[in-house]
Amino acid sequence: MGGRAGRQAADRPGGIDPRSVTPRALPATASVHRTFPRHILDGATVRAALLDAVVTLALRLRRRDQAARGLTLRFAGGTSWDKTRRLAEASAHDDDLRTAAYRLIDAAGLQRGRITGITLKAEDLIDAGQVAEQISLDHAREARLVAEEVSDRIRAKFGPDVIRPATTLPRVS
């Protein structure tokens, strides 16, 4: 093999590699897809799937230490179409992404839409360290953010499916 090629052939299986490690950049988008077994007309079922997608996407962003500046919601059915909205400020919090996603689905006006799937995509991702943390006097929001941190720690310890949003609405008597 020769001198250099022989050394590389002997060193690499042993874990010796003199090349410098260059970190790979994280992608600029992240998406979550939910499909339905048949066409769905029920808005509550679609909103429950959207909430599940929001929680999954937000958790993924926080694990990557990224924040989204925009959201796109794509509907699949007879035809596919999408809606996009910029966030007021970059965020990876469940609350902020849920509010934006619900505004997107409300703006879509799904009165008689037959949906087979939804895709929620976080766009224009930035490093979460670039997001300025503001002092807030909203105690309810601060409590939700603390609960979000606790639920993230629980998911890290026991698995991602330990805490999930409700998939169906409770019956009202």
C-alpha positions in Angstrom: 0.0 0.0 0.0 2.8 2.4 0.6 3.8 4.5 3.5 1.0 7.0 4.0 -1.8 4.8 2.8 -0.5 1.9 5.0 -0.4 4.1 8.1 -4.0 5.4 7.4 -5.2 1.8 6.9 -3.7 0.8 10.2 -4.6 3.9 12.2 -8.3 4.5 11.2 -9.7 1.2 12.5 -8.0 2.0 15.8 -9.8 5.4 16.0 -6.7 7.5 15.1 -7.6 10.3 12.7 -5.5 13.4 12.6 -8.1 15.4 10.7 -9.8 18.2 12.6 -13.4 17.8 13.4 -15.7 20.4 11.9 -19.2 20.7 13.4 -22.1 20.2 11.0 -24.5 23.1 10.8 -28.0 22.3 11.9 -30.7 22.6 9.2 -32.5 25.9 8.6 -35.9 24.1 8.9 -37.6 21.4 10.9 -40.9 19.8 10.3 -43.4 17.4 11.8 -46.0 15.4 9.8 -49.3 13.9 11.0 -51.5 11.7 8.9 -55.0 10.6 9.4 -56.3 7.1 8.5 -59.1 8.6 6.4 -60.4 12.0 5.3 -61.1 14.1 8.4 -63.9 16.7 8.6 -63.8 17.1 12.4 -62.0 20.3 13.3 -61.4 19.1 16.9 -59.4 16.1 15.6 -57.3 18.2 13.3 -56.6 20.7 16.1 -55.6 17.9 18.5 -53.2 16.5 15.8 -51.9 20.1 15.3 -51.3 20.5 19.0 -49.4 17.2 19.1 -47.3 18.4 16.1 -46.6 21.7 17.9 -45.4 20.0 21.0 -43.2 17.6 19.1 -41.7 20.4 16.9 -41.1 22.7 19.9 -39.3 19.9 21.8 -37.2 19.1 18.8 -36.2 22.8 18.5 -35.3 23.1 22.2 -33.2 19.9 22.0 -31.3 21.4 19.0 -31.0 24.7 20.8 -32.7 26.5 18.0 -35.6 28.9 17.7 -38.0 29.5 14.8 -38.8 32.8 13.2 -41.7 31.5 11.0 -44.2 28.6 10.8 -45.8 27.0 7.8 -48.8 24.8 8.0 -49.5 22.5 5.1 -52.7 20.6 4.6 -53.0 17.5 2.5 -56.3 16.2 1.2 -57.8 16.3 -2.3 -55.3 19.0 -3.0 -52.5 20.3 -0.8 -52.1 23.9 0.2 -50.2 25.8 2.9 -50.2 28.9 5.0 -47.2 30.7 6.4 -46.8 33.2 9.2 -43.9 35.0 10.7 -43.6 34.9 14.5 -43.4 38.2 16.4 -40.1 37.0 17.9 -38.1 33.9 17.4 -39.2 31.2 19.8 -39.1 27.4 20.5 -41.7 27.5 23.3 -44.9 25.5 23.0 -47.1 28.5 23.8 -45.7 30.7 21.1 -45.7 28.0 18.4 -49.2 26.8 19.4 -50.6 30.4 19.2 -49.1 30.8 15.7 -50.2 27.4 14.5 -53.8 28.0 15.8 -53.8 31.3 14.0 -52.7 29.6 10.8 -55.4 26.9 11.0 -58.1 29.5 11.8 -57.0 31.6 8.8 -57.3 28.6 6.6 -61.0 28.5 7.2 -61.5 24.7 7.3 -65.2 24.6 7.2 -65.6 21.7 4.8 -62.0 20.7 4.2 -61.3 17.0 3.9 -57.9 16.6 5.3 -55.7 13.5 5.2 -52.6 15.0 6.8 -50.9 18.1 8.2 -47.3 19.2 8.2 -46.0 21.9 10.5 -42.7 23.3 9.5 -40.5 25.7 11.6 -38.6 28.0 9.2 -35.8 30.5 9.4 -34.2 28.8 12.4 -31.6 30.6 14.4 -29.4 29.6 17.3 -31.5 30.0 20.5 -28.6 31.9 22.1 -29.3 34.8 19.7 -32.9 35.2 21.1 -33.0 38.0 23.7 -34.8 36.9 26.9 -37.1 39.7 28.1 -38.1 40.3 31.7 -41.8 39.5 31.9 -44.4 40.5 34.4 -46.8 37.8 33.1 -46.7 35.3 35.9 -49.0 32.8 34.0 -46.5 32.7 31.1 -43.6 32.3 33.4 -45.3 29.4 35.1 -46.0 27.8 31.7 -42.3 28.2 30.7 -41.2 26.6 34.0 -43.6 23.7 33.4 -42.2 23.3 29.9 -38.7 23.0 31.3 -39.9 20.4 33.8 -41.7 18.4 31.1 -38.6 18.5 28.9 -36.5 17.0 31.8 -39.2 14.3 32.3 -39.2 13.4 28.6 -35.4 13.3 28.6 -35.4 10.9 31.5 -38.4 8.6 30.7 -38.8 9.0 26.9 -40.6 11.4 24.5 -44.0 9.8 24.8 -44.4 10.1 28.5 -46.0 13.5 28.3 -48.3 14.1 25.3 -51.2 16.4 24.7 -54.7 15.0 24.9 -55.7 13.4 21.5 -59.4 13.8 22.1 -61.6 16.4 23.7 -63.3 15.4 27.0 -67.0 14.9 26.9 -69.1 17.6 28.4 -72.2 16.3 30.2 
